[in-house]
Each structure stands twice: as C-alpha cells, then as structure tokens.
Amino acid sequence: MSDIPPPSLFRNPWAKRDAWRKHPVFTQRAMFSKMFPGFGVAVVAFTAYVAAETMLFPEKKQHH
C-alpha cells in the first residue's frame, strides 16, 4: 500500500495567487519588527542611561 494521501475534495483554484500570504516576510512577528525599527536598541540604551544616572547621581533628600 502506498502512503499517498487522497486528493482533496475541495481544491483551491487561487492557491498559487494566495501563496505570498504564507511567505515568512509577511508573518505577524516580521511585520511588527519592521514597524518599529531600532526599538530594541532604544530600549536597551534608555535602560542603561537610567541605571547609570541612578547609580552615579543618587537623589539627595531635601528637607524644607
């Protein structure tokens, strides 16, 4: 016996024209990462800036 699956009952005549939708460039993750280029670098730089400012220049408590 062969392991060939039976042909589909409902063949999509537009399958070739819809193939671009399944391309990896158009995945949700890729679309989101292209929407905000450099966002990850900006988050890391801002976190390093806040950490350095907090450690190097501690806030002085002032009493009235």
Backbone as XML, in Angstrom:
<?xml version="1.0"?>
<chain id="A" units="angstrom">
  <residue number="1" name="MET">
    <atom name="N" x="0.840" y="-1.181" z="0.000"/>
    <atom name="CA" x="0.000" y="0.000" z="0.000"/>
    <atom name="C" x="0.886" y="1.246" z="0.000"/>
  </residue>
  <residue number="2" name="SER">
    <atom name="N" x="0.448" y="2.226" z="-0.665"/>
    <atom name="CA" x="1.212" y="3.470" z="-0.716"/>
    <atom name="C" x="0.685" y="4.446" z="0.335"/>
  </residue>
  <residue number="3" name="ASP">
    <atom name="N" x="1.563" y="5.345" z="0.762"/>
    <atom name="CA" x="1.208" y="6.329" z="1.777"/>
    <atom name="C" x="0.819" y="7.666" z="1.150"/>
  </residue>
  <residue number="4" name="ILE">
    <atom name="N" x="0.304" y="7.657" z="-0.029"/>
    <atom name="CA" x="-0.091" y="8.889" z="-0.706"/>
    <atom name="C" x="-1.480" y="9.284" z="-0.197"/>
  </residue>
  <residue number="5" name="PRO">
    <atom name="N" x="-1.607" y="10.525" z="0.287"/>
    <atom name="CA" x="-2.918" y="10.941" z="0.776"/>
    <atom name="C" x="-3.910" y="11.085" z="-0.375"/>
  </residue>
  <residue number="6" name="PRO">
    <atom name="N" x="-5.168" y="10.886" z="-0.088"/>
    <atom name="CA" x="-6.165" y="11.026" z="-1.158"/>
    <atom name="C" x="-6.254" y="12.491" z="-1.603"/>
  </residue>
  <residue number="7" name="PRO">
    <atom name="N" x="-6.640" y="12.711" z="-2.846"/>
    <atom name="CA" x="-6.721" y="14.098" z="-3.320"/>
    <atom name="C" x="-7.798" y="14.868" z="-2.547"/>
  </residue>
  <residue number="8" name="SER">
    <atom name="N" x="-7.571" y="16.132" z="-2.398"/>
    <atom name="CA" x="-8.501" y="16.980" z="-1.669"/>
    <atom name="C" x="-9.813" y="17.103" z="-2.433"/>
  </residue>
  <residue number="9" name="LEU">
    <atom name="N" x="-10.907" y="17.075" z="-1.698"/>
    <atom name="CA" x="-12.203" y="17.210" z="-2.342"/>
    <atom name="C" x="-12.450" y="18.638" z="-2.815"/>
  </residue>
  <residue number="10" name="PHE">
    <atom name="N" x="-11.926" y="19.593" z="-2.053"/>
    <atom name="CA" x="-12.119" y="20.997" z="-2.392"/>
    <atom name="C" x="-10.775" y="21.618" z="-2.737"/>
  </residue>
  <residue number="11" name="ARG">
    <atom name="N" x="-10.473" y="21.656" z="-4.002"/>
    <atom name="CA" x="-9.211" y="22.215" z="-4.463"/>
    <atom name="C" x="-9.359" y="23.735" z="-4.597"/>
  </residue>
  <residue number="12" name="ASN">
    <atom name="N" x="-8.362" y="24.464" z="-4.085"/>
    <atom name="CA" x="-8.392" y="25.917" z="-4.145"/>
    <atom name="C" x="-7.807" y="26.381" z="-5.473"/>
  </residue>
  <residue number="13" name="PRO">
    <atom name="N" x="-8.618" y="26.955" z="-6.339"/>
    <atom name="CA" x="-8.085" y="27.401" z="-7.632"/>
    <atom name="C" x="-7.191" y="28.639" z="-7.497"/>
  </residue>
  <residue number="14" name="TRP">
    <atom name="N" x="-7.254" y="29.335" z="-6.369"/>
    <atom name="CA" x="-6.456" y="30.534" z="-6.155"/>
    <atom name="C" x="-5.221" y="30.270" z="-5.305"/>
  </residue>
  <residue number="15" name="ALA">
    <atom name="N" x="-4.844" y="29.035" z="-5.102"/>
    <atom name="CA" x="-3.733" y="28.689" z="-4.213"/>
    <atom name="C" x="-2.425" y="29.355" z="-4.638"/>
  </residue>
  <residue number="16" name="LYS">
    <atom name="N" x="-2.130" y="29.384" z="-5.922"/>
    <atom name="CA" x="-0.878" y="29.995" z="-6.377"/>
    <atom name="C" x="-0.886" y="31.507" z="-6.148"/>
  </residue>
  <residue number="17" name="ARG">
    <atom name="N" x="-2.031" y="32.139" z="-6.317"/>
    <atom name="CA" x="-2.113" y="33.584" z="-6.128"/>
    <atom name="C" x="-2.127" y="33.977" z="-4.652"/>
  </residue>
  <residue number="18" name="ASP">
    <atom name="N" x="-2.496" y="33.065" z="-3.775"/>
    <atom name="CA" x="-2.505" y="33.334" z="-2.337"/>
    <atom name="C" x="-1.228" y="32.857" z="-1.641"/>
  </residue>
  <residue number="19" name="ALA">
    <atom name="N" x="-0.293" y="32.303" z="-2.377"/>
    <atom name="CA" x="0.923" y="31.760" z="-1.769"/>
    <atom name="C" x="1.760" y="32.832" z="-1.087"/>
  </residue>
  <residue number="20" name="TRP">
    <atom name="N" x="1.721" y="34.064" z="-1.570"/>
    <atom name="CA" x="2.521" y="35.143" z="-0.971"/>
    <atom name="C" x="2.115" y="35.406" z="0.471"/>
  </residue>
  <residue number="21" name="ARG">
    <atom name="N" x="0.872" y="35.101" z="0.841"/>
    <atom name="CA" x="0.400" y="35.352" z="2.204"/>
    <atom name="C" x="1.108" y="34.474" z="3.233"/>
  </residue>
  <residue number="22" name="LYS">
    <atom name="N" x="1.599" y="33.334" z="2.802"/>
    <atom name="CA" x="2.268" y="32.410" z="3.710"/>
    <atom name="C" x="3.787" y="32.598" z="3.721"/>
  </residue>
  <residue number="23" name="HIS">
    <atom name="N" x="4.288" y="33.551" z="2.961"/>
    <atom name="CA" x="5.724" y="33.814" z="2.905"/>
    <atom name="C" x="6.199" y="34.352" z="4.258"/>
  </residue>
  <residue number="24" name="PRO">
    <atom name="N" x="7.400" y="33.960" z="4.725"/>
    <atom name="CA" x="7.886" y="34.393" z="6.048"/>
    <atom name="C" x="8.012" y="35.904" z="6.215"/>
  </residue>
  <residue number="25" name="VAL">
    <atom name="N" x="8.148" y="36.647" z="5.143"/>
    <atom name="CA" x="8.268" y="38.095" z="5.251"/>
    <atom name="C" x="6.975" y="38.707" z="5.794"/>
  </residue>
  <residue number="26" name="PHE">
    <atom name="N" x="5.850" y="38.065" z="5.545"/>
    <atom name="CA" x="4.558" y="38.618" z="5.923"/>
    <atom name="C" x="3.980" y="38.006" z="7.193"/>
  </residue>
  <residue number="27" name="THR">
    <atom name="N" x="4.804" y="37.414" z="8.033"/>
    <atom name="CA" x="4.310" y="36.886" z="9.304"/>
    <atom name="C" x="4.059" y="38.040" z="10.270"/>
  </residue>
  <residue number="28" name="GLN">
    <atom name="N" x="3.290" y="37.792" z="11.310"/>
    <atom name="CA" x="2.957" y="38.835" z="12.280"/>
    <atom name="C" x="4.211" y="39.380" z="12.956"/>
  </residue>
  <residue number="29" name="ARG">
    <atom name="N" x="5.120" y="38.511" z="13.319"/>
    <atom name="CA" x="6.343" y="38.953" z="14.009"/>
    <atom name="C" x="7.201" y="39.829" z="13.110"/>
  </residue>
  <residue number="30" name="ALA">
    <atom name="N" x="7.337" y="39.432" z="11.857"/>
    <atom name="CA" x="8.143" y="40.212" z="10.924"/>
    <atom name="C" x="7.506" y="41.570" z="10.670"/>
  </residue>
  <residue number="31" name="MET">
    <atom name="N" x="6.192" y="41.606" z="10.562"/>
    <atom name="CA" x="5.509" y="42.881" z="10.319"/>
    <atom name="C" x="5.668" y="43.804" z="11.524"/>
  </residue>
  <residue number="32" name="PHE">
    <atom name="N" x="5.592" y="43.264" z="12.732"/>
    <atom name="CA" x="5.728" y="44.078" z="13.931"/>
    <atom name="C" x="7.148" y="44.597" z="14.083"/>
  </residue>
  <residue number="33" name="SER">
    <atom name="N" x="8.132" y="43.746" z="13.804"/>
    <atom name="CA" x="9.523" y="44.190" z="13.962"/>
    <atom name="C" x="9.887" y="45.251" z="12.922"/>
  </residue>
  <residue number="34" name="LYS">
    <atom name="N" x="9.284" y="45.198" z="11.754"/>
    <atom name="CA" x="9.564" y="46.207" z="10.722"/>
    <atom name="C" x="8.839" y="47.522" z="11.027"/>
  </residue>
  <residue number="35" name="MET">
    <atom name="N" x="7.782" y="47.458" z="11.855"/>
    <atom name="CA" x="7.012" y="48.652" z="12.160"/>
    <atom name="C" x="7.812" y="49.618" z="13.038"/>
  </residue>
  <residue number="36" name="PHE">
    <atom name="N" x="8.633" y="49.072" z="13.946"/>
    <atom name="CA" x="9.415" y="49.886" z="14.860"/>
    <atom name="C" x="10.897" y="49.530" z="14.760"/>
  </residue>
  <residue number="37" name="PRO">
    <atom name="N" x="11.578" y="49.930" z="13.689"/>
    <atom name="CA" x="12.995" y="49.580" z="13.577"/>
    <atom name="C" x="13.816" y="50.327" z="14.622"/>
  </residue>
  <residue number="38" name="GLY">
    <atom name="N" x="14.722" y="49.635" z="15.279"/>
    <atom name="CA" x="15.575" y="50.245" z="16.276"/>
    <atom name="C" x="14.947" y="50.363" z="17.650"/>
  </residue>
  <residue number="39" name="PHE">
    <atom name="N" x="13.735" y="49.856" z="17.821"/>
    <atom name="CA" x="13.055" y="49.977" z="19.107"/>
    <atom name="C" x="13.799" y="49.204" z="20.192"/>
  </residue>
  <residue number="40" name="GLY">
    <atom name="N" x="14.297" y="48.012" z="19.877"/>
    <atom name="CA" x="15.033" y="47.210" z="20.857"/>
    <atom name="C" x="16.313" y="47.902" z="21.307"/>
  </residue>
  <residue number="41" name="VAL">
    <atom name="N" x="17.018" y="48.494" z="20.374"/>
    <atom name="CA" x="18.252" y="49.215" z="20.700"/>
    <atom name="C" x="17.932" y="50.425" z="21.574"/>
  </residue>
  <residue number="42" name="ALA">
    <atom name="N" x="16.851" y="51.109" z="21.274"/>
    <atom name="CA" x="16.459" y="52.282" z="22.054"/>
    <atom name="C" x="16.084" y="51.896" z="23.485"/>
  </residue>
  <residue number="43" name="VAL">
    <atom name="N" x="15.401" y="50.773" z="23.652"/>
    <atom name="CA" x="15.018" y="50.320" z="25.000"/>
    <atom name="C" x="16.261" y="49.995" z="25.821"/>
  </residue>
  <residue number="44" name="VAL">
    <atom name="N" x="17.221" y="49.317" z="25.222"/>
    <atom name="CA" x="18.455" y="48.965" z="25.933"/>
    <atom name="C" x="19.244" y="50.220" z="26.287"/>
  </residue>
  <residue number="45" name="ALA">
    <atom name="N" x="19.342" y="51.161" z="25.363"/>
    <atom name="CA" x="20.090" y="52.398" z="25.626"/>
    <atom name="C" x="19.417" y="53.215" z="26.727"/>
  </residue>
  <residue number="46" name="PHE">
    <atom name="N" x="18.104" y="53.314" z="26.704"/>
    <atom name="CA" x="17.394" y="54.074" z="27.724"/>
    <atom name="C" x="17.532" y="53.416" z="29.097"/>
  </residue>
  <residue number="47" name="THR">
    <atom name="N" x="17.459" y="52.091" z="29.148"/>
    <atom name="CA" x="17.624" y="51.375" z="30.412"/>
    <atom name="C" x="19.024" y="51.581" z="30.971"/>
  </residue>
  <residue number="48" name="ALA">
    <atom name="N" x="20.039" y="51.522" z="30.118"/>
    <atom name="CA" x="21.415" y="51.753" z="30.572"/>
    <atom name="C" x="21.583" y="53.183" z="31.072"/>
  </residue>
  <residue number="49" name="TYR">
    <atom name="N" x="20.974" y="54.138" z="30.388"/>
    <atom name="CA" x="21.059" y="55.536" z="30.809"/>
    <atom name="C" x="20.421" y="55.736" z="32.181"/>
  </residue>
  <residue number="50" name="VAL">
    <atom name="N" x="19.228" y="55.199" z="32.386"/>
    <atom name="CA" x="18.544" y="55.355" z="33.670"/>
    <atom name="C" x="19.321" y="54.667" z="34.784"/>
  </residue>
  <residue number="51" name="ALA">
    <atom name="N" x="19.848" y="53.476" z="34.520"/>
    <atom name="CA" x="20.622" y="52.758" z="35.534"/>
    <atom name="C" x="21.897" y="53.540" z="35.891"/>
  </residue>
  <residue number="52" name="ALA">
    <atom name="N" x="22.594" y="54.063" z="34.904"/>
    <atom name="CA" x="23.826" y="54.819" z="35.167"/>
    <atom name="C" x="23.525" y="56.103" z="35.927"/>
  </residue>
  <residue number="53" name="GLU">
    <atom name="N" x="22.467" y="56.796" z="35.557"/>
    <atom name="CA" x="22.119" y="58.031" z="36.247"/>
    <atom name="C" x="21.733" y="57.759" z="37.700"/>
  </residue>
  <residue number="54" name="THR">
    <atom name="N" x="21.025" y="56.677" z="37.932"/>
    <atom name="CA" x="20.611" y="56.332" z="39.295"/>
    <atom name="C" x="21.814" y="55.957" z="40.157"/>
  </residue>
  <residue number="55" name="MET">
    <atom name="N" x="22.756" y="55.252" z="39.587"/>
    <atom name="CA" x="23.916" y="54.802" z="40.359"/>
    <atom name="C" x="24.939" y="55.924" z="40.555"/>
  </residue>
  <residue number="56" name="LEU">
    <atom name="N" x="25.157" y="56.738" z="39.539"/>
    <atom name="CA" x="26.192" y="57.766" z="39.618"/>
    <atom name="C" x="25.725" y="59.049" z="40.311"/>
  </residue>
  <residue number="57" name="PHE">
    <atom name="N" x="24.470" y="59.376" z="40.164"/>
    <atom name="CA" x="23.920" y="60.602" z="40.742"/>
    <atom name="C" x="22.717" y="60.271" z="41.609"/>
  </residue>
  <residue number="58" name="PRO">
    <atom name="N" x="22.952" y="59.762" z="42.809"/>
    <atom name="CA" x="21.795" y="59.408" z="43.646"/>
    <atom name="C" x="21.015" y="60.657" z="44.036"/>
  </residue>
  <residue number="59" name="GLU">
    <atom name="N" x="19.730" y="60.508" z="44.212"/>
    <atom name="CA" x="18.862" y="61.613" z="44.532"/>
    <atom name="C" x="19.100" y="62.053" z="45.977"/>
  </residue>
  <residue number="60" name="LYS">
    <atom name="N" x="19.287" y="63.333" z="46.183"/>
    <atom name="CA" x="19.530" y="63.846" z="47.520"/>
    <atom name="C" x="18.208" y="64.245" z="48.157"/>
  </residue>
  <residue number="61" name="LYS">
    <atom name="N" x="18.023" y="63.841" z="49.366"/>
    <atom name="CA" x="16.786" y="64.178" z="50.067"/>
    <atom name="C" x="16.908" y="65.569" z="50.643"/>
  </residue>
  <residue number="62" name="GLN">
    <atom name="N" x="15.961" y="66.407" z="50.344"/>
    <atom name="CA" x="15.978" y="67.775" z="50.849"/>
    <atom name="C" x="14.828" y="67.950" z="51.845"/>
  </residue>
  <residue number="63" name="HIS">
    <atom name="N" x="15.146" y="68.574" z="52.956"/>
    <atom name="CA" x="14.129" y="68.864" z="53.943"/>
    <atom name="C" x="13.792" y="70.345" z="53.885"/>
  </residue>
  <residue number="64" name="HIS">
    <atom name="N" x="12.585" y="70.675" z="54.044"/>
    <atom name="CA" x="12.141" y="72.082" z="53.987"/>
    <atom name="C" x="12.479" y="72.807" z="55.253"/>
  </residue>
</chain>
